[in-house]
Amino acid sequence: MEIIAITICVNYADFLKYTLLQNYNFFKKWYIITSPDDINTINTIKGFNISNVECLIYNDFYTNSKFNKGGAVKFGQEHVNNHHYDSNILLLDADIYLPDNLLESLPEKLENNTLYGVANRFDYWTKEDFLNRENPHLYQYTKYFAGFFQLYKQGHPNTYLDSYNCSRCDNNWVDTFESKHALDIDVIHLGRDMVNWDGRDYDNCNSF
């Protein structure tokens, strides 16, 4: 299955340097959307120089918002709709590390108007725990098809909507689908859960 991925990455370059080298293998094209002033993310993508990974700049993260994740995702969805046809689209957070068997675990074909999520997400709160695969924390909200992994068939009539922060826009998007299906896939999340709803201030947080 060929997948077009969309990721929002603002002040998450320290996570991206781990997830990018794993995840790019699964995608026909990966659009990583960041703010024009996030030089760390821009340089990280340039430094890896991977042919199927492209950085897109979104200028309105902070226009009338704390962090307009919804608007940035919509920007990415519209870009994909303008440049690709009949694709499988994955909305993926920058701090999600996909399993080696991802493609083998996907169905042969995605159904229209169906949103696909994963069975489990395991959070590793520190870099050391992630590298050693120790002390995983099971994320309890995976069953709600949260925005860290949302796979769907291109042609869905709705996009994300502008949002004040990150807290509800993905739930509103979930509600636009008639059907939802949890795939037999486990993913890894780097860092703690339920943080950075208003975006991440890289200068005032501990790097991963």
N, C-alpha and C positions, 0 to 999 in steps of 0.2 A: 504494500500500500504506500502510495506517495502522499506525503503530508507537507502542507505549508504551515509553519508555526509563526505565531505572533507572541512576542514577549515585551512587557513593559519593564524597563530597567533604569531606574533613577537612583543613584547613590547605592547601587548594589553590585558594583564591580568586584568587590571582594568575594561575593558569592558566585558571580558569573564566571570567574576564572576557573572554578571547579565544574560548574554545570555545563559550560559551553563545550569543553573538550569531550564530554560524554555525549551530550544531546545532539550535537550537530549531525552525527552519523545517521540519525533517523529521519532527517528531513530533506525533501527536495529543495526547499528554500526556507530560511529562518530570518524573519524580520524582527530586529531588536530595536525597540523604540525608546528613545531617551530625550532628556532635556538638553538644549544647546549649551548649557553651562556645566553639564556633567562630563567633564574632560576625562575623568578616570574610566568611565564606561566607553566613551568614544575611543580612547587610546587602547583599551583592552581589546576591543573588537578589531581595530586596525593592527594591533600587534600580532594577533593570532592569524590574521590574513587568510581566513577560510573562505573558499570561493562561494559557498552557498549561504553564507551569513552576511546580511546587509544591515547596516545601521540607518535608521530613519529618525529624523529630528521632529519632535512635536513641540510647538512653541507655547501652548496654552495650558500647561500643567497647573499653573498658579493664577490663571485668569478667573477671578471671582470664585476661587476654590482654594481649599487647603492643599488638595492634591487631586487633580481631575483625572483619575485613572480611567473612568468611564469614557471620557472624551478621547483619551489616548488610544484605548482599545478600538473605539469607533473609527478613529483615524487609520489604524492598522487594518481593520476590516474593510474599509473603503478602498484602501490601497490594494489589498489582495483582490477585491472584486474588480478593480480596474486593470489588473495585470495578470490575472489567472482565471481559468475557467474550469468549472466542474471539479474542483479540488476538495480534498479533505483538509479541514482547517483545525489546528490545535492552538487554543489559547493557553499559554504556559507561563507560570511565574518564573522569575529569574533564579529563584532559590530552590527550584525543583530539579532533582537528579533522577533521570529516568533509568529503568532497569535494562540490562543487556538484551533481554528477550522481548522488548516492547513490540517490535513489528510482528513477531511470531504470535503474540498474544492478541492481536487485533483481528476483528472479523474481516472476511474478504471484501465486504462492501458495507459502507455506512448507509443507514436508512435516512430518508428525508425527514425533516422536522423531529429528529431524535438527537438528544444530547447525551454524550458518552462521558462518564467519569471513571474513577478507579475504585478498586475494592478497599484499599488501605493506603494511608500515608503515615510514614514513621518520621518523627522529628528528631534530629540530632542537635542538641542545644549548643554544642561547642565543636570547634574544628577537630579537636583531638578525638572526641567521641565519634564523629563522622569518619575520620580516617581509620580508626580502629574498629568501627562498627560496634560500638559499645553504648549501652544506656539509651536505646531507642524509646521514644515516647509516642504512643499511638494517638493520632489526631482523631478527635471524637466527632468532627463535623463533616467527614468525608462523604457520608451518605446524603448530604444536601447538595452535592455536585458543585462544591465551592470553586471559585475562580482560578485556583492554582493549576487545574487541569480540566479543560473543557474541549472536547473533540466533537466536531459536527461536520455535516456535508454542506459545501458551499451552495447557496441558493436559499438559505433560510431568510425569510423576509425582514427580519429585525436585526438591528445592531445594538451594541451597548449605547447607553445614553450618557450625556454629560453628568458628572457627579461632583459633589462637594469634597468627598474623600474616597477612601477605598472600601467603606464599610458595607454598602448595600448594592452597589451597581451590579455585582455579579449575581446576587440573588434575584434582582429584577430581570436580568437576562435569562436565568434559568426558567423563570415563569413563562417565557415566550415559546417554550417547546411543548408539543403535545405529549411526547414520550421521553423517558429517560432510562438509561441503561448503564449499570455499573459493570465495567470490564474486570476480568480476573487479573488485575495488575496491581502491584504494590510499588509506590514511589517513595523517594526519600526527600525530606524537606530539611534544608540547612537553616539552623537557628530555631528560636522559640516561636510558638504560635501566638496569634491574636495580638500582634504588635504592629506598629508603623501604619496604622490606619490613615494617618495624615501625612504619609510619606516619611522617608527616612532622612534624618539629619546626619550625614556621614561624619561631620566634624565633631559631633557630640555623642557618638555611640562607639561601642567596642567593635572593631573589625573582626570578621570571621577568619 
